[in-house]
């Protein structure tokens, strides 16, 4: 679930960034640069992906250490004993 939320946030931020540049007319200027369109899109997608990764890490750390929730693998080991 955490991964899905982070993926959704990443996709939305990337899409909104491209849409905002198209509205402002600056996206055409970036397409004129010597970069390929794929490189431009990767550059637009990396910052939101990093934000999603940091957010997921924080949520998992709070879940594990503050609320002391064990991972599914560990809970199965305890159930077998």
C-alpha distances in whole Angstrom, upper triangle without the diagonal:
4,5,5,6,9,10,11,12,14,15,17,18,20,21,22,24,26,27,28,30,32,33,35,36,35,33,36,38,35,36,39,38,39,35,34,31,29,29,29,26,24,26,24,21,21,21,18,16,18,17,13,14,15,13,10,13,14,11,11,15,15,13,15,19,19,17,18,15,16,14,14,16,19,18,19,22,23,23,26,28
4,5,5,6,9,10,11,12,14,15,17,18,20,21,23,25,26,27,29,30,32,33,35,33,32,35,36,33,34,38,36,37,33,32,30,27,28,27,24,23,24,22,19,18,18,15,13,14,13,10,10,12,9,6,9,11,8,8,12,12,11,13,16,17,16,17,14,15,13,14,17,19,19,20,23,24,24,27,29
4,5,5,6,9,10,10,12,14,15,16,18,20,21,23,24,26,27,29,30,32,33,32,29,33,34,31,31,35,34,34,30,29,27,24,25,25,21,20,21,20,16,16,16,13,11,13,12,9,9,11,10,7,10,12,10,10,14,15,14,16,19,20,19,20,17,17,15,15,17,20,20,21,24,25,26,28,30
4,5,5,6,9,10,11,12,14,15,16,18,20,21,22,24,26,27,28,30,32,31,28,32,33,30,31,34,34,34,30,29,26,24,25,24,21,20,21,20,16,17,17,14,12,15,14,10,11,14,12,10,13,15,13,13,17,18,16,19,22,22,21,22,20,20,18,18,20,22,22,23,26,28,28,30,32
4,5,5,6,9,10,11,12,14,15,16,18,20,21,22,24,26,27,28,30,29,27,31,32,29,30,34,33,34,31,29,27,24,25,24,21,20,21,19,16,16,16,12,12,14,12,8,11,12,10,9,12,13,11,13,16,16,15,18,21,21,20,22,19,20,19,19,22,24,24,25,28,29,29,32,34
4,5,5,6,9,10,11,12,14,15,16,19,20,21,23,24,26,27,29,27,25,29,30,27,28,31,30,31,28,27,24,22,22,21,18,17,18,16,13,13,12,9,8,10,8,5,7,9,7,7,10,12,11,12,15,16,16,18,20,21,21,22,20,21,19,20,22,24,25,26,28,30,30,33,35
4,5,5,6,9,10,11,12,14,15,17,18,20,21,23,24,26,27,26,24,27,28,25,26,29,29,29,26,24,22,19,20,19,16,15,16,15,11,12,13,9,8,11,10,7,9,12,11,10,13,15,14,15,18,19,19,21,24,24,24,25,23,23,21,21,23,26,26,27,30,31,32,34,36
4,5,5,6,9,10,11,12,14,16,16,18,20,21,22,24,26,25,23,26,28,25,26,29,29,30,27,25,22,20,21,20,17,16,18,15,12,14,14,10,10,13,12,9,12,14,12,12,16,17,15,17,20,21,20,23,25,25,25,26,24,25,23,23,26,28,28,29,32,33,34,36,38
4,6,5,6,9,10,10,12,14,15,16,18,20,21,22,24,23,21,25,26,24,25,28,28,29,26,25,22,20,21,19,16,16,16,13,11,12,11,8,8,11,9,7,10,12,10,11,14,15,14,16,19,19,20,22,24,24,24,26,24,26,24,25,27,29,29,31,33,34,35,37,40
4,6,5,6,9,10,11,13,14,15,17,19,20,21,23,21,19,23,24,21,22,25,25,26,22,21,19,17,17,16,13,12,13,10,7,9,9,5,5,9,8,6,9,12,11,12,14,16,16,17,20,21,21,23,25,26,26,28,26,27,25,26,28,30,30,32,34,35,36,38,40
4,6,5,6,8,10,11,12,14,16,17,18,20,21,20,18,21,23,20,21,24,24,25,22,20,17,16,16,15,12,12,13,10,8,11,11,8,8,12,12,10,13,15,14,15,18,19,19,21,23,24,24,26,29,29,29,30,29,29,27,28,29,32,32,34,36,37,38,40,42
4,5,5,6,8,10,10,12,14,15,16,18,20,19,17,21,22,20,21,25,25,26,23,22,19,18,19,17,13,14,15,11,10,13,12,9,11,14,12,11,15,16,15,16,19,20,19,22,24,24,25,27,29,29,29,31,29,31,29,29,32,34,34,35,38,39,39,42,44
4,6,5,6,9,10,10,12,14,15,16,18,17,16,19,20,18,20,23,23,24,21,21,18,17,17,15,12,13,12,9,8,10,9,6,9,11,10,10,13,15,14,16,18,19,19,21,24,24,25,27,29,29,29,31,30,31,29,31,33,34,35,37,39,40,41,43,45
4,6,5,6,9,10,11,13,14,16,17,15,13,17,18,15,16,20,19,21,18,17,14,13,14,11,8,10,10,6,5,9,9,7,9,12,11,11,14,16,16,17,20,21,21,23,26,26,27,29,31,31,32,34,32,33,31,32,33,36,37,38,40,42,42,44,47
4,5,5,6,9,10,11,12,14,15,15,13,16,18,16,16,20,20,22,19,18,15,14,15,13,10,12,12,9,9,12,12,10,12,15,15,14,18,19,19,20,23,24,24,26,28,29,29,32,34,34,34,36,34,35,33,34,35,38,38,40,42,43,44,46,48
4,5,5,6,9,10,10,12,14,14,12,16,17,16,17,21,21,23,21,20,17,17,18,15,12,14,14,10,11,14,13,11,14,16,15,15,19,20,19,21,24,24,24,26,29,29,30,32,34,34,34,36,35,36,34,35,37,39,40,41,44,45,45,48,50
4,6,5,6,9,10,11,12,11,10,14,15,13,15,18,18,20,18,18,15,15,15,12,10,12,11,7,9,12,11,10,13,15,14,15,18,19,19,21,24,24,25,27,29,29,31,33,34,34,35,37,36,37,35,36,38,40,41,42,45,46,47,49,51
4,5,5,6,9,10,10,10,7,11,12,11,12,15,16,18,16,15,12,13,13,10,8,11,11,8,10,13,13,12,15,17,17,18,21,22,22,24,26,27,28,30,32,32,33,36,37,37,38,40,38,39,37,38,40,42,43,44,46,48,48,50,53
4,5,5,6,9,10,10,9,12,14,13,14,17,18,21,19,18,15,16,17,14,12,15,15,11,13,16,16,15,17,20,19,20,23,24,24,25,28,29,29,31,33,34,35,37,39,39,39,41,40,41,39,39,41,44,44,45,48,49,50,52,54
4,5,5,6,9,9,9,12,13,13,15,18,18,21,20,20,17,18,18,15,14,16,15,12,14,17,16,15,18,20,19,20,23,24,24,26,28,29,29,32,33,34,35,37,39,38,39,41,40,42,40,41,43,45,46,47,49,51,51,53,56
4,5,5,6,5,5,8,10,9,11,14,15,18,16,17,14,16,16,12,12,15,14,11,14,16,16,16,19,20,20,21,24,25,25,27,30,30,31,33,35,36,37,39,41,40,41,43,42,43,41,43,44,46,47,49,51,52,53,55,57
4,5,5,6,5,7,10,10,11,14,15,19,17,17,14,16,17,13,13,17,16,13,16,19,19,18,21,23,23,24,27,28,28,30,32,33,33,36,38,38,39,42,43,43,44,46,44,45,43,44,46,48,49,50,52,54,54,56,59
4,5,8,8,10,12,13,14,17,19,22,21,21,18,20,21,17,16,20,19,16,18,21,21,20,23,25,24,25,28,29,29,31,33,34,34,37,39,39,40,42,44,43,44,46,45,46,45,45,48,50,50,52,54,55,56,58,60
4,6,8,10,10,12,14,15,17,21,20,20,18,20,20,17,17,20,18,16,19,21,20,20,23,25,24,26,29,29,29,32,34,34,35,37,39,39,41,43,44,44,45,47,46,47,46,47,49,51,52,53,55,57,57,59,62
4,6,6,8,10,11,12,14,18,18,18,16,19,19,15,16,19,18,16,19,22,21,22,24,26,26,27,30,31,31,33,36,36,37,39,41,41,43,45,46,46,47,49,48,49,47,48,50,52,53,54,57,58,59,61,63
4,5,5,7,9,10,11,15,15,16,14,17,16,13,14,17,15,13,17,19,19,19,22,24,24,25,28,29,29,31,33,34,35,37,39,40,41,43,44,44,46,47,47,48,46,47,48,50,52,53,55,56,57,59,62
4,5,5,6,9,10,14,12,13,10,13,13,10,11,14,13,11,15,17,17,18,20,22,22,24,26,28,28,30,32,33,34,36,38,39,40,42,43,44,45,46,45,46,44,45,46,48,50,51,53,54,55,57,59
4,5,5,7,9,12,12,12,11,14,14,11,13,16,15,14,18,20,21,21,24,25,26,27,30,31,32,33,36,37,38,40,41,42,44,46,47,47,48,50,49,49,47,48,49,52,53,54,56,58,58,60,62
4,5,5,7,11,11,13,12,15,14,11,14,17,15,14,18,20,20,22,24,25,26,28,30,31,32,34,36,37,38,40,41,42,44,46,47,47,49,50,49,50,48,49,50,52,54,55,57,58,59,61,63
4,5,5,9,8,10,9,12,11,8,10,13,11,11,15,16,17,19,21,22,23,25,27,28,29,31,32,34,35,37,38,40,41,43,44,44,46,47,46,47,44,46,47,49,50,51,53,55,56,58,60
4,5,8,7,8,7,10,10,8,10,13,13,13,16,18,19,20,22,24,25,26,28,30,31,32,34,36,37,38,40,41,43,44,46,46,47,49,47,48,45,46,47,50,51,52,54,56,57,58,60
4,7,8,9,9,13,13,11,14,16,15,16,19,21,22,24,25,26,28,30,31,33,34,35,37,38,40,41,43,44,46,47,49,49,51,52,51,51,48,50,50,53,54,55,57,59,60,61,64
4,5,8,9,12,11,9,13,15,13,15,18,19,20,22,23,24,26,28,29,30,32,34,35,37,38,40,41,43,44,45,47,48,49,50,49,49,47,48,49,51,53,54,55,57,58,60,62
4,7,9,12,10,10,14,15,14,16,19,19,21,23,24,25,27,29,30,31,33,34,35,37,39,40,41,43,45,46,47,48,50,50,49,49,47,48,48,51,53,53,55,57,58,59,61
4,6,8,6,7,10,11,10,13,15,16,18,20,20,22,24,25,26,28,30,31,32,34,36,37,38,40,41,42,44,45,46,47,46,46,43,44,45,47,49,50,51,53,54,56,58
4,5,5,6,9,10,11,13,14,16,18,20,20,22,24,25,26,28,30,30,32,34,35,36,38,40,41,42,44,45,46,47,45,45,42,43,43,46,48,48,50,52,53,54,57
4,5,5,6,9,10,11,12,14,17,18,18,20,22,23,24,27,28,29,30,32,33,34,36,38,39,40,42,43,44,45,43,43,41,41,42,45,46,47,48,51,52,53,55
4,5,5,6,9,10,10,12,15,16,16,18,21,21,22,24,26,26,28,30,31,32,34,36,36,38,40,41,42,42,40,40,37,38,39,41,43,43,45,47,48,49,52
4,5,5,6,9,10,11,13,15,15,17,19,20,21,23,25,25,27,29,30,31,33,35,36,37,38,40,41,41,40,40,37,38,39,41,43,44,45,47,48,49,52
4,5,5,6,9,10,12,14,15,16,18,19,21,22,24,25,27,28,30,31,33,34,36,37,38,39,41,41,40,40,38,39,40,42,44,45,46,48,49,51,53
4,5,5,6,9,11,12,12,15,16,17,18,21,22,23,24,26,27,28,30,32,33,34,36,37,38,39,37,38,35,36,37,39,41,42,43,45,46,48,50
4,5,5,6,9,11,10,12,15,15,16,18,20,20,22,24,25,26,28,30,31,32,34,35,36,37,35,35,32,34,34,37,38,39,41,43,44,45,48
4,6,6,8,10,10,11,14,15,16,18,19,21,22,24,25,26,28,30,31,32,34,35,36,37,36,36,34,35,36,38,40,41,42,44,45,47,49
4,6,7,8,9,11,12,14,15,17,18,20,21,23,24,26,27,29,30,32,33,34,35,36,35,35,33,34,36,38,39,40,42,44,45,47,49
4,6,6,6,9,10,11,12,15,16,17,18,20,21,23,24,26,27,28,30,31,32,33,32,32,30,31,32,34,36,37,38,40,41,43,45
4,6,5,6,9,10,10,12,14,15,16,18,20,21,22,24,26,27,28,29,31,31,30,30,28,30,31,33,34,36,37,39,40,42,44
4,5,5,6,9,10,11,12,14,15,17,18,20,21,23,24,26,27,28,29,30,29,30,28,30,31,33,34,36,38,39,40,42,44
4,5,5,6,9,10,10,12,14,15,16,18,20,21,22,24,26,26,27,28,27,28,26,28,29,31,32,34,36,37,38,40,42
4,5,5,6,9,10,10,12,14,15,16,18,20,21,22,24,25,26,27,26,26,24,25,26,28,30,31,33,35,36,38,40
4,5,5,6,9,10,11,12,14,15,16,18,20,21,22,23,25,26,25,25,23,25,26,28,30,31,33,34,36,38,39
4,5,5,6,9,10,11,12,14,15,17,18,20,21,21,23,24,24,25,23,25,27,28,29,31,33,34,35,38,39
4,5,5,6,9,10,10,12,14,15,16,18,20,20,21,22,21,22,20,22,24,25,27,28,30,31,32,35,37
4,5,5,6,9,10,11,12,14,15,16,18,19,20,21,20,20,18,20,22,23,25,26,28,29,31,33,34
4,5,5,6,9,10,10,12,14,15,16,17,19,20,19,20,19,21,23,24,25,27,29,30,31,34,35
4,5,5,6,9,10,11,12,14,15,16,17,18,18,19,18,20,22,23,24,27,28,29,30,33,34
4,5,5,6,8,10,10,12,14,15,16,16,15,16,15,17,19,20,21,23,25,26,27,29,31
4,6,5,6,9,10,10,12,13,15,15,15,15,14,17,18,19,20,23,24,25,26,29,30
4,5,5,6,8,10,10,11,13,14,14,16,15,18,20,20,21,24,25,25,27,30,31
4,5,5,6,9,10,10,11,12,12,14,13,16,18,18,19,22,23,24,25,28,29
4,5,5,6,8,10,10,10,9,10,10,13,15,15,16,19,20,20,22,25,26
4,5,5,6,8,9,9,10,11,11,15,16,16,17,20,21,21,23,26,26
4,5,5,5,7,8,9,12,13,16,18,17,18,21,22,22,24,26,27
4,6,6,5,6,6,9,10,13,15,14,14,18,19,19,20,23,24
4,6,6,5,5,6,8,11,13,12,13,16,17,16,18,21,22
4,6,5,7,9,11,15,16,14,15,19,19,18,21,23,23
4,6,8,11,14,17,19,17,17,21,21,20,22,25,25
4,6,9,12,15,17,15,15,18,20,18,20,23,23
4,6,10,13,14,12,12,16,16,15,17,20,20
4,7,9,12,10,9,13,14,13,15,18,18
4,7,8,6,6,10,11,10,12,15,16
4,5,5,6,9,10,11,13,15,16
4,6,5,6,9,10,11,13,15
4,6,5,7,9,10,11,13
4,5,5,6,9,10,11
4,5,5,6,9,10
4,5,5,6,9
4,5,5,7
4,5,5
4,6
4
